[in-house]
Amino acid sequence: MYKRKLCVVTGSRADYGLLYCLIKQIDLDPDFELQLMVTGMHLSPEFGLTYRVIETDGFVIQERVEMLLSSDSPGGTSKSMGLGMIGFADALERLKPDLLIVLGDRFEIMAVSIVAMLARIPIAHIAGGDISEGAFDDAIRHSISKMANLHLVTNAVSAERVRQMGENPQYIFNVGSPALDFLYNIELLPREELQKALNFNFRPKNLLITFHPITRDTISSQQQLQALLLALEQFGEQTGLIFTAANADPEGRMLNHMLLEYCRKRENARLYKSMGQLLYWSTIAQVDAVVGNSSSLLYEVPSFKKPSINIGNRQKGRLQADSVINCKARTADIADAIEQSNRLDCSHIINPYGDGNSVRQIMNILKSISDYKVLLEKHFFEVQAK
């Protein structure tokens, strides 16, 4: 019996964590052949060579597409996309998948989606329809949705947005976030074991901080991070500060340099290139709040019944739980939001991105379509006025 070839693309530690459970289920399913393509930050020593984590998890990487230039300028990002498209064209020609599966809004995913569209390979896009007005990821995400043929969105609001783009309602499915499947089925590390793994001793109060570049704002990423660091100074050495490194976006390397210099001078602060999902989520369970501008503050942290301090406009427009405190990227506002998080009761919070059954739904959808080639015939579906 012919096994349909499903090619899953991952370009960073972030999307791999979201895709892990789906990759695992595809790999185990007798009806499918998993083709795993790794690119972007996974292959960069600067970002921790996280492809090794994928191999340690027991997956075989069929294709590695090198594309990242050692540059965080807009021009460097554009050139990286160009290199990626050359590599993806060769890789997809070798793999000849029946379906390409991508997630989110990274420029690496944009590049591979363009190549697949031109090669007439059907695309399944996870997490389309979201809004994040403070980053060019917003435009990338919507562009991928228009190239995609199957839409696996994380919430009902996003499903409606994809319908507004003229996509076929028959192929738009609200499945929730696949990250929660892993989260609800993983055994987190206890505090003592986590401290050893991180080589970091928790303080009476602790914060996990993830701050990425802002690619659409009048205030630079550097200025916003400086405001955050000044706000953290107000909480003294009795507050543990656990930083994760910024993504490979424009200004990302500059931010990581700032973080490295900040942590070098402080015993209560530590920077990690890549924590991996187990360490990251185990840390969320132990800290008092999560601070920054990462989508994980909205997608995953609410499931821990912990507050998130969402800084600036990077995630503006995304669906949020009541545990999310939004603040401007100003020192006083960030400090006030952290103080507010100490008083916030999150015990009643329900995560709006699902209940951990996303992968089961996705697998059922993939099995229900007998021929993925039928997805290639696209029409614009007008939204009828209510």
ABEGO torsion letter per residue (X at the ends): XBBBBBBBBBABAAAAAAAAAAAAAAAABAABBBBBBBBEAAABAAAGGAAAAAAAAGBBBABBBBABBBBABAAAAAAAAAAAAAAAAAAAAAAGBABBBBBEABAAAAAAAAAAAAAGBBBBBBGBGBBBAABAAAAAAAAAAAABABBBBABAAAAAAAAAAGBBAAABBBAEBAAAAAAAABBBBBAAAAAAAAGBBBBABBBBBBBBBBABBABBAAAAAAAAAAAAAAAEAABBBBBBBBBBBBGAAAAAAAAAAAAAABAABBBBABAEAAAAAAAAAABABBBEABAAAAAAAAAAGBBBBBBEAAABGBBBBAABBBBBBBAAAAAAAAAAAAABBAAABBBAAEAGAAAAAAAAAAAABABAAAAABBBBBBBBBX
